[in-house]
């Protein structure tokens, strides 16, 4: 069975909820490192888009994860 692996590093979307969802999926599978990458990428995108609400969300998710 083939699985599609998507990397947070090369994920080009500006839909910030996708980063949150992918991070949540990673942590559900027990992959804290991958989760942190998704949340960090989401935080960077939120800053790039000047979305203060999502910046706070991703910051809180990262703090909770650490």
Biopython code that builds the backbone (N, CA, C, O; Angstrom):
import numpy as np
from Bio.PDB.StructureBuilder import StructureBuilder

atoms = [
    (1, "UNK", "N", (0.836, -1.174, 0.000)),
    (1, "UNK", "CA", (0.000, 0.000, 0.000)),
    (1, "UNK", "C", (0.886, 1.245, 0.000)),
    (1, "UNK", "O", (1.798, 1.366, 0.818)),
    (2, "UNK", "N", (0.614, 2.162, -0.917)),
    (2, "UNK", "CA", (1.378, 3.400, -1.000)),
    (2, "UNK", "C", (0.704, 4.471, -0.166)),
    (2, "UNK", "O", (-0.523, 4.557, -0.112)),
    (3, "UNK", "N", (1.525, 5.289, 0.485)),
    (3, "UNK", "CA", (1.003, 6.426, 1.234)),
    (3, "UNK", "C", (1.577, 7.693, 0.645)),
    (3, "UNK", "O", (2.719, 7.722, 0.188)),
    (4, "UNK", "N", (0.790, 8.718, 0.660)),
    (4, "UNK", "CA", (1.222, 10.015, 0.177)),
    (4, "UNK", "C", (1.776, 10.795, 1.349)),
    (4, "UNK", "O", (1.070, 11.053, 2.324)),
    (5, "UNK", "N", (3.015, 11.163, 1.254)),
    (5, "UNK", "CA", (3.637, 11.919, 2.333)),
    (5, "UNK", "C", (3.811, 13.354, 1.875)),
    (5, "UNK", "O", (4.406, 13.613, 0.829)),
    (6, "UNK", "N", (3.289, 14.284, 2.658)),
    (6, "UNK", "CA", (3.361, 15.699, 2.331)),
    (6, "UNK", "C", (4.278, 16.361, 3.337)),
    (6, "UNK", "O", (4.143, 16.159, 4.543)),
    (7, "UNK", "N", (5.210, 17.155, 2.835)),
    (7, "UNK", "CA", (6.161, 17.823, 3.706)),
    (7, "UNK", "C", (5.710, 19.242, 4.018)),
    (7, "UNK", "O", (5.274, 19.968, 3.124)),
    (8, "UNK", "N", (5.811, 19.630, 5.253)),
    (8, "UNK", "CA", (5.451, 20.989, 5.670)),
    (8, "UNK", "C", (6.389, 22.021, 5.049)),
    (8, "UNK", "O", (6.009, 23.178, 4.870)),
    (9, "UNK", "N", (7.593, 21.611, 4.725)),
    (9, "UNK", "CA", (8.587, 22.536, 4.196)),
    (9, "UNK", "C", (8.168, 23.064, 2.830)),
    (9, "UNK", "O", (8.389, 24.240, 2.543)),
    (10, "UNK", "N", (7.578, 22.243, 1.988)),
    (10, "UNK", "CA", (7.248, 22.633, 0.624)),
    (10, "UNK", "C", (5.745, 22.772, 0.390)),
    (10, "UNK", "O", (5.285, 22.621, -0.742)),
    (11, "UNK", "N", (4.991, 23.051, 1.416)),
    (11, "UNK", "CA", (3.545, 23.137, 1.309)),
    (11, "UNK", "C", (3.164, 24.585, 1.025)),
    (11, "UNK", "O", (3.337, 25.435, 1.898)),
    (12, "UNK", "N", (2.653, 24.898, -0.161)),
    (12, "UNK", "CA", (2.505, 26.288, -0.584)),
    (12, "UNK", "C", (1.174, 26.987, -0.271)),
    (12, "UNK", "O", (0.981, 28.117, -0.719)),
    (13, "UNK", "N", (0.276, 26.389, 0.453)),
    (13, "UNK", "CA", (-1.039, 26.995, 0.635)),
    (13, "UNK", "C", (-1.030, 28.177, 1.598)),
    (13, "UNK", "O", (-0.190, 28.259, 2.494)),
    (14, "UNK", "N", (-1.976, 29.090, 1.398)),
    (14, "UNK", "CA", (-2.151, 30.191, 2.337)),
    (14, "UNK", "C", (-3.372, 29.947, 3.222)),
    (14, "UNK", "O", (-3.731, 30.804, 4.029)),
    (15, "UNK", "N", (-4.006, 28.797, 3.079)),
    (15, "UNK", "CA", (-5.132, 28.419, 3.932)),
    (15, "UNK", "C", (-4.565, 27.911, 5.260)),
    (15, "UNK", "O", (-4.131, 26.764, 5.365)),
    (16, "UNK", "N", (-4.575, 28.769, 6.253)),
    (16, "UNK", "CA", (-3.918, 28.465, 7.524)),
    (16, "UNK", "C", (-4.550, 27.305, 8.276)),
    (16, "UNK", "O", (-3.874, 26.644, 9.064)),
    (17, "UNK", "N", (-5.813, 27.049, 8.053)),
    (17, "UNK", "CA", (-6.462, 25.930, 8.731)),
    (17, "UNK", "C", (-5.879, 24.586, 8.281)),
    (17, "UNK", "O", (-5.946, 23.601, 9.015)),
    (18, "UNK", "N", (-5.312, 24.550, 7.080)),
    (18, "UNK", "CA", (-4.680, 23.322, 6.585)),
    (18, "UNK", "C", (-3.453, 22.984, 7.431)),
    (18, "UNK", "O", (-3.228, 21.818, 7.754)),
    (19, "UNK", "N", (-2.664, 23.988, 7.790)),
    (19, "UNK", "CA", (-1.478, 23.759, 8.615)),
    (19, "UNK", "C", (-1.868, 23.239, 9.995)),
    (19, "UNK", "O", (-1.220, 22.349, 10.546)),
    (20, "UNK", "N", (-2.931, 23.808, 10.538)),
    (20, "UNK", "CA", (-3.426, 23.350, 11.832)),
    (20, "UNK", "C", (-3.907, 21.903, 11.738)),
    (20, "UNK", "O", (-3.589, 21.081, 12.597)),
    (21, "UNK", "N", (-4.666, 21.599, 10.704)),
    (21, "UNK", "CA", (-5.189, 20.247, 10.522)),
    (21, "UNK", "C", (-4.064, 19.223, 10.322)),
    (21, "UNK", "O", (-4.110, 18.132, 10.890)),
    (22, "UNK", "N", (-3.072, 19.569, 9.526)),
    (22, "UNK", "CA", (-1.964, 18.640, 9.289)),
    (22, "UNK", "C", (-1.154, 18.430, 10.572)),
    (22, "UNK", "O", (-0.711, 17.316, 10.850)),
    (23, "UNK", "N", (-0.961, 19.489, 11.347)),
    (23, "UNK", "CA", (-0.272, 19.354, 12.631)),
    (23, "UNK", "C", (-1.065, 18.487, 13.591)),
    (23, "UNK", "O", (-0.502, 17.647, 14.294)),
    (24, "UNK", "N", (-2.373, 18.694, 13.619)),
    (24, "UNK", "CA", (-3.231, 17.877, 14.477)),
    (24, "UNK", "C", (-3.184, 16.405, 14.068)),
    (24, "UNK", "O", (-3.147, 15.519, 14.922)),
    (25, "UNK", "N", (-3.186, 16.151, 12.767)),
    (25, "UNK", "CA", (-3.105, 14.768, 12.284)),
    (25, "UNK", "C", (-1.769, 14.132, 12.664)),
    (25, "UNK", "O", (-1.721, 12.960, 13.038)),
    (26, "UNK", "N", (-0.696, 14.897, 12.569)),
    (26, "UNK", "CA", (0.628, 14.378, 12.910)),
    (26, "UNK", "C", (0.700, 14.002, 14.393)),
    (26, "UNK", "O", (1.242, 12.954, 14.744)),
    (27, "UNK", "N", (0.157, 14.850, 15.252)),
    (27, "UNK", "CA", (0.226, 14.557, 16.689)),
    (27, "UNK", "C", (-0.672, 13.380, 17.041)),
    (27, "UNK", "O", (-0.355, 12.618, 17.954)),
    (28, "UNK", "N", (-1.782, 13.218, 16.338)),
    (28, "UNK", "CA", (-2.655, 12.064, 16.570)),
    (28, "UNK", "C", (-1.938, 10.759, 16.242)),
    (28, "UNK", "O", (-2.217, 9.716, 16.832)),
    (29, "UNK", "N", (-1.008, 10.834, 15.290)),
    (29, "UNK", "CA", (-0.216, 9.655, 14.920)),
    (29, "UNK", "C", (1.028, 9.511, 15.789)),
    (29, "UNK", "O", (1.821, 8.589, 15.596)),
    (30, "UNK", "N", (1.199, 10.424, 16.752)),
    (30, "UNK", "CA", (2.324, 10.341, 17.675)),
    (30, "UNK", "C", (3.608, 10.968, 17.179)),
    (30, "UNK", "O", (4.663, 10.759, 17.777)),
    (31, "UNK", "N", (3.545, 11.738, 16.092)),
    (31, "UNK", "CA", (4.750, 12.339, 15.523)),
    (31, "UNK", "C", (4.862, 13.804, 15.947)),
    (31, "UNK", "O", (4.424, 14.703, 15.229)),
    (32, "UNK", "N", (5.449, 14.032, 17.111)),
    (32, "UNK", "CA", (5.572, 15.379, 17.657)),
    (32, "UNK", "C", (6.463, 16.270, 16.792)),
    (32, "UNK", "O", (6.187, 17.459, 16.634)),
    (33, "UNK", "N", (7.515, 15.705, 16.239)),
    (33, "UNK", "CA", (8.438, 16.479, 15.404)),
    (33, "UNK", "C", (7.723, 16.998, 14.155)),
    (33, "UNK", "O", (7.862, 18.170, 13.806)),
    (34, "UNK", "N", (6.970, 16.145, 13.489)),
    (34, "UNK", "CA", (6.228, 16.548, 12.288)),
    (34, "UNK", "C", (5.149, 17.572, 12.650)),
    (34, "UNK", "O", (4.922, 18.528, 11.909)),
    (35, "UNK", "N", (4.500, 17.372, 13.770)),
    (35, "UNK", "CA", (3.489, 18.305, 14.243)),
    (35, "UNK", "C", (4.096, 19.690, 14.448)),
    (35, "UNK", "O", (3.523, 20.692, 14.021)),
    (36, "UNK", "N", (5.238, 19.742, 15.093)),
    (36, "UNK", "CA", (5.922, 21.005, 15.341)),
    (36, "UNK", "C", (6.276, 21.703, 14.027)),
    (36, "UNK", "O", (6.175, 22.925, 13.926)),
    (37, "UNK", "N", (6.690, 20.930, 13.024)),
    (37, "UNK", "CA", (7.000, 21.519, 11.714)),
    (37, "UNK", "C", (5.766, 22.171, 11.095)),
    (37, "UNK", "O", (5.843, 23.278, 10.564)),
    (38, "UNK", "N", (4.623, 21.477, 11.167)),
    (38, "UNK", "CA", (3.387, 22.028, 10.600)),
    (38, "UNK", "C", (2.956, 23.287, 11.333)),
    (38, "UNK", "O", (2.607, 24.282, 10.698)),
    (39, "UNK", "N", (2.976, 23.258, 12.655)),
    (39, "UNK", "CA", (2.571, 24.426, 13.427)),
    (39, "UNK", "C", (3.533, 25.599, 13.199)),
    (39, "UNK", "O", (3.100, 26.750, 13.127)),
    (40, "UNK", "N", (4.818, 25.313, 13.087)),
    (40, "UNK", "CA", (5.807, 26.365, 12.842)),
    (40, "UNK", "C", (5.603, 26.994, 11.466)),
    (40, "UNK", "O", (5.692, 28.212, 11.309)),
    (41, "UNK", "N", (5.330, 26.160, 10.485)),
    (41, "UNK", "CA", (5.072, 26.667, 9.130)),
    (41, "UNK", "C", (3.788, 27.497, 9.132)),
    (41, "UNK", "O", (3.724, 28.538, 8.479)),
    (42, "UNK", "N", (2.776, 27.048, 9.856)),
    (42, "UNK", "CA", (1.541, 27.809, 9.975)),
    (42, "UNK", "C", (1.768, 29.160, 10.629)),
    (42, "UNK", "O", (1.200, 30.168, 10.207)),
    (43, "UNK", "N", (2.603, 29.178, 11.665)),
    (43, "UNK", "CA", (2.937, 30.428, 12.340)),
    (43, "UNK", "C", (3.654, 31.385, 11.388)),
    (43, "UNK", "O", (3.343, 32.576, 11.347)),
    (44, "UNK", "N", (4.603, 30.866, 10.631)),
    (44, "UNK", "CA", (5.334, 31.695, 9.673)),
    (44, "UNK", "C", (4.390, 32.266, 8.611)),
    (44, "UNK", "O", (4.490, 33.440, 8.253)),
    (45, "UNK", "N", (3.476, 31.434, 8.114)),
    (45, "UNK", "CA", (2.510, 31.896, 7.109)),
    (45, "UNK", "C", (1.572, 32.936, 7.700)),
    (45, "UNK", "O", (1.251, 33.928, 7.045)),
    (46, "UNK", "N", (1.128, 32.715, 8.939)),
    (46, "UNK", "CA", (0.235, 33.673, 9.600)),
    (46, "UNK", "C", (0.931, 35.027, 9.742)),
    (46, "UNK", "O", (0.315, 36.072, 9.534)),
    (47, "UNK", "N", (2.196, 35.001, 10.091)),
    (47, "UNK", "CA", (2.962, 36.250, 10.195)),
    (47, "UNK", "C", (3.092, 36.915, 8.830)),
    (47, "UNK", "O", (2.949, 38.131, 8.700)),
    (48, "UNK", "N", (3.364, 36.099, 7.815)),
    (48, "UNK", "CA", (3.493, 36.605, 6.445)),
    (48, "UNK", "C", (2.186, 37.265, 5.987)),
    (48, "UNK", "O", (2.203, 38.292, 5.308)),
    (49, "UNK", "N", (1.060, 36.663, 6.366)),
    (49, "UNK", "CA", (-0.254, 37.174, 5.978)),
    (49, "UNK", "C", (-0.801, 38.213, 6.958)),
    (49, "UNK", "O", (-1.887, 38.756, 6.758)),
    (50, "UNK", "N", (-0.028, 38.486, 8.029)),
    (50, "UNK", "CA", (-0.413, 39.438, 9.072)),
    (50, "UNK", "C", (-1.761, 39.082, 9.704)),
    (50, "UNK", "O", (-2.608, 39.944, 9.937)),
    (51, "UNK", "N", (-1.928, 37.796, 9.971)),
    (51, "UNK", "CA", (-3.150, 37.296, 10.591)),
    (51, "UNK", "C", (-2.857, 37.072, 12.080)),
    (51, "UNK", "O", (-2.374, 36.012, 12.478)),
    (52, "UNK", "N", (-3.159, 38.087, 12.886)),
    (52, "UNK", "CA", (-2.823, 38.064, 14.314)),
    (52, "UNK", "C", (-3.532, 36.941, 15.066)),
    (52, "UNK", "O", (-2.949, 36.327, 15.959)),
    (53, "UNK", "N", (-4.770, 36.676, 14.713)),
    (53, "UNK", "CA", (-5.526, 35.616, 15.390)),
    (53, "UNK", "C", (-4.856, 34.256, 15.197)),
    (53, "UNK", "O", (-4.701, 33.495, 16.152)),
    (54, "UNK", "N", (-4.462, 33.954, 13.967)),
    (54, "UNK", "CA", (-3.808, 32.666, 13.690)),
    (54, "UNK", "C", (-2.387, 32.636, 14.255)),
    (54, "UNK", "O", (-1.894, 31.575, 14.637)),
    (55, "UNK", "N", (-1.728, 33.798, 14.307)),
    (55, "UNK", "CA", (-0.406, 33.859, 14.936)),
    (55, "UNK", "C", (-0.510, 33.409, 16.390)),
    (55, "UNK", "O", (0.293, 32.602, 16.858)),
    (56, "UNK", "N", (-1.510, 33.940, 17.104)),
    (56, "UNK", "CA", (-1.706, 33.549, 18.500)),
    (56, "UNK", "C", (-2.051, 32.067, 18.610)),
    (56, "UNK", "O", (-1.549, 31.372, 19.493)),
    (57, "UNK", "N", (-2.910, 31.583, 17.712)),
    (57, "UNK", "CA", (-3.299, 30.177, 17.733)),
    (57, "UNK", "C", (-2.083, 29.269, 17.576)),
    (57, "UNK", "O", (-1.872, 28.367, 18.386)),
    (58, "UNK", "N", (-1.282, 29.505, 16.535)),
    (58, "UNK", "CA", (-0.116, 28.648, 16.296)),
    (58, "UNK", "C", (0.920, 28.795, 17.404)),
    (58, "UNK", "O", (1.561, 27.815, 17.782)),
    (59, "UNK", "N", (1.092, 29.997, 17.927)),
    (59, "UNK", "CA", (2.018, 30.185, 19.041)),
    (59, "UNK", "C", (1.572, 29.360, 20.250)),
    (59, "UNK", "O", (2.387, 28.706, 20.900)),
    (60, "UNK", "N", (0.285, 29.398, 20.537)),
    (60, "UNK", "CA", (-0.237, 28.628, 21.671)),
    (60, "UNK", "C", (-0.120, 27.123, 21.426)),
    (60, "UNK", "O", (0.202, 26.372, 22.347)),
    (61, "UNK", "N", (-0.374, 26.683, 20.212)),
    (61, "UNK", "CA", (-0.239, 25.262, 19.897)),
    (61, "UNK", "C", (1.205, 24.792, 20.072)),
    (61, "UNK", "O", (1.456, 23.705, 20.592)),
    (62, "UNK", "N", (2.147, 25.624, 19.632)),
    (62, "UNK", "CA", (3.565, 25.269, 19.755)),
    (62, "UNK", "C", (3.977, 25.226, 21.231)),
    (62, "UNK", "O", (4.670, 24.306, 21.664)),
    (63, "UNK", "N", (3.550, 26.216, 21.984)),
    (63, "UNK", "CA", (3.880, 26.252, 23.422)),
    (63, "UNK", "C", (3.299, 25.019, 24.127)),
    (63, "UNK", "O", (3.967, 24.395, 24.951)),
    (64, "UNK", "N", (2.066, 24.683, 23.796)),
    (64, "UNK", "CA", (1.421, 23.506, 24.397)),
    (64, "UNK", "C", (2.159, 22.239, 24.029)),
    (64, "UNK", "O", (2.308, 21.344, 24.860)),
    (65, "UNK", "N", (2.624, 22.151, 22.796)),
    (65, "UNK", "CA", (3.333, 20.963, 22.319)),
    (65, "UNK", "C", (4.678, 20.800, 23.017)),
    (65, "UNK", "O", (5.085, 19.688, 23.353)),
    (66, "UNK", "N", (5.359, 21.916, 23.231)),
    (66, "UNK", "CA", (6.682, 21.877, 23.849)),
    (66, "UNK", "C", (6.519, 21.628, 25.320)),
    (66, "UNK", "O", (7.510, 21.556, 26.048)),
]
sb = StructureBuilder()
sb.init_structure("model")
sb.init_model(0)
sb.init_chain("A")
sb.init_seg("    ")
for serial, (resi, resn, name, xyz) in enumerate(atoms, 1):
    if name == "N":
        sb.init_residue(resn, " ", resi, " ")
    sb.init_atom(name, np.array(xyz, "f"), 0.0, 1.0, " ", f" {name:<3s}", serial, name[0])
structure = sb.get_structure()
